[in-house]
Amino acid sequence: MKVIFLGTSSGMPTLKRNVSSIALVFTNKNKLWLWDCGEGTQQQIQKTSLKVSKLEKIFISHLHGDHLFGLPGLLASRGLRGGKNQQKVQIFGPEGLDKYLKETLNITKTYIPYEIEIKIIPPNLSAGVIWEDEEYIARYTEVNHNIKAYAYSVEEKKDRSHFLVDKARRLNIPPGPIYRTLKEGETVELPNGRIFQGKDFVSEIRKGRKVVFCGDTAYCENLLHLAKGADLLIHETTFSQQEEDLAKRNFHSTTTIAARVAKEAQVKQLILTHISPRYNSNTNKSAITESDLLVEAQSVFPETILAEDFMEYEI
Amino acid sequence: MKVIFLGTSSGMPTLKRNVSSIALVFTNKNKLWLWDCGEGTQQQIQKTSLKVSKLEKIFISHLHGDHLFGLPGLLASRGLRGGKNQQKVQIFGPEGLDKYLKETLNITKTYIPYEIEIKIIPPNLSAGVIWEDEEYIARYTEVNHNIKAYAYSVEEKKDRSHFLVDKARRLNIPPGPIYRTLKEGETVELPNGRIFQGKDFVSEIRKGRKVVFCGDTAYCENLLHLAKGADLLIHETTFSQQEEDLAKRNFHSTTTIAARVAKEAQVKQLILTHISPRYNSNTNKSAITESDLLVEAQSVFPETILAEDFMEYEI
């Protein structure tokens, strides 16, 4: 699976960064999940190869507009584009999300031709499983913001091996049904007499992957548990460590807080997102630059990347 | 005054056209009005030289999402950017607009630090004056769509002359307070002894300008009255004349309907907007192209332009 950052700004869009949204793409499964859906997310998706027809689930971290205002438009355009014969979309989020969607679609007479299922996290629960099937499990935990807000994890349930497609190609085995036979561990014989064993095309077993997205939060103990050992933690970083007070007052994180969480949770990779427009060199509001943010975080947790819009990361 | 097209697509955005919004800019007055505010309008404004701090009025034609979903985000970002010491924003529109904004801002805990005044058009009135001051008058008329929808006109009240700034520059009169004295009809003497009379720098009297924007509508008699003699009519053109039935079923206009309204109302210029994505050559939904739309309209009303995003038109 991979993530694609659709919006990496905090609060409002800039010319370089749109407001919050991240796509989670299941590479071999032709399905698309979203974390948050700020205004303009559907326009951002149009600039990628992603298809909203593949959209299956949307996880909303909290109800602030920069994480939410793109949701009605995205759902409506999906209806106009693909009609009613599309898979259902499940939407997960905090109390009030159902009212927001219902009122908005009702007042604006927006007809959604396909099925939408909204699942609200019970406000009295601070952590739990929000969805699972045989392969994946999605969990939530309440984080530390000035309104009810959640982080989400998505995890493969089983440790798995995968088919060594590059090796098969290198050996000039023609792609097609033969690959499936090899994947199933069978023996195949090519027309020219060459014989191959399935067991020779199986990778070592790899642990189930886990990715965590925190939405908006100040430093949060709950998040340490959710993120424990994750392959990827996507953490908000609204402010530089030099503006710690501002972060505290607004229930946001600094570079150092995000890096500390990554370190304490022993994740493999940290990606910083939700960057305040004040560090955009065009606005000149701050002498601190986005590069400074990365340096600050890396001094605590070296395996850190600063997200950009349309950046892709393979997990 | 001039208009700048911020979004010219119908229903949903494409890579070339965002959803509906048009800016009305009062060139010498440093103020900005908007007609409609589809999702992504604030992002479109960021790509122009317009400043949301100058925003003074927003006229909403109807409550469909592609004309409205950008409103909460635009208002919120204006607050984050400029704080409370900004001029108030007046918002005009149909019944339900106040509920939409109130519910949305309330559920998402969006704080707007400056004053917002919402004025709802009484649903029992089909035409009237929505706002006026000494210089301008804005009128509405109900149009013919599948929900309550209005067209708006903005008109200069007085016929006026203007100061011939180019002539003054050509004569090497230094810009500054002298220009104001000349504008007031006084005589000025430059330090080098040259003498100029204010009356020599006054243009011929020009009729008060009038611009009309119709939002979404099928052919509409009311609109003929509102648009009578306008300098500019901006009319929706969702469909080609070849898809007249589709237009009728959806309470939209074809190229020919828009051109016929322009002709019957004897306007000086027609601009077509709200173009269906089906005519975008990248989607291949239709053999009809956007150029065909223009040809269809011009065959009825030659003074027709097809709008593009970011197109500017001086009235």
Contacts between the chains, C-beta under 8 A, distances in Angstrom:
chain1	res1	chain2	res2	distance
A	11	B	77	7.5
A	11	B	80	5.3
A	12	B	42	7.4
A	12	B	73	7.9
A	12	B	76	7.4
A	12	B	77	3.9
A	12	B	80	5.3
A	12	B	81	6.8
A	13	B	42	6.6
A	13	B	43	5.3
A	13	B	46	6.8
A	13	B	77	7.4
A	14	B	46	7.3
A	15	B	46	5.7
A	15	B	47	7.0
A	18	B	43	7.0
A	19	B	73	7.7
A	38	B	73	8.0
A	39	B	39	5.8
A	39	B	40	6.6
A	39	B	42	7.2
A	39	B	43	7.6
A	39	B	69	7.5
A	39	B	70	6.6
A	39	B	73	4.1
A	40	B	39	6.6
A	40	B	40	4.6
A	40	B	43	5.3
A	42	B	12	7.4
A	42	B	13	6.6
A	42	B	39	7.2
A	43	B	13	5.2
A	43	B	18	7.0
A	43	B	39	7.6
A	43	B	40	5.3
A	43	B	43	7.4
A	46	B	13	6.8
A	46	B	14	7.3
A	46	B	15	5.6
A	47	B	15	7.1
A	63	B	107	6.2
A	63	B	108	4.9
A	63	B	109	6.9
A	64	B	108	6.0
A	64	B	109	6.9
A	64	B	110	7.5
A	65	B	72	5.8
A	65	B	73	5.8
A	65	B	76	5.2
A	65	B	104	7.9
A	65	B	108	4.8
A	65	B	110	5.2
A	66	B	73	7.6
A	66	B	76	7.7
A	68	B	108	6.1
A	69	B	39	7.6
A	69	B	69	7.1
A	69	B	72	5.8
A	69	B	73	4.6
A	69	B	108	7.7
A	70	B	39	6.6
A	72	B	65	5.8
A	72	B	69	5.7
A	73	B	12	7.9
A	73	B	19	7.7
A	73	B	39	4.1
A	73	B	65	5.8
A	73	B	66	7.6
A	73	B	69	4.6
A	76	B	12	7.4
A	76	B	65	5.2
A	76	B	66	7.7
A	77	B	11	7.5
A	77	B	12	3.9
A	77	B	13	7.3
A	80	B	11	5.3
A	80	B	12	5.3
A	81	B	12	6.9
A	96	B	107	5.2
A	99	B	103	7.9
A	99	B	107	6.1
A	100	B	103	7.6
A	100	B	104	7.1
A	100	B	107	4.6
A	100	B	108	6.9
A	103	B	99	7.9
A	103	B	100	7.7
A	103	B	103	4.9
A	103	B	104	7.8
A	103	B	107	7.6
A	104	B	65	7.9
A	104	B	100	7.1
A	104	B	103	7.8
A	104	B	104	6.7
A	107	B	63	6.1
A	107	B	96	5.1
A	107	B	99	6.1
A	107	B	100	4.6
A	107	B	103	7.6
A	108	B	63	4.9
A	108	B	64	6.0
A	108	B	65	4.8
A	108	B	68	6.1
A	108	B	69	7.7
A	108	B	100	7.0
A	109	B	63	6.8
A	109	B	64	6.9
A	109	B	147	5.4
A	110	B	64	7.5
A	110	B	65	5.2
A	147	B	109	5.4
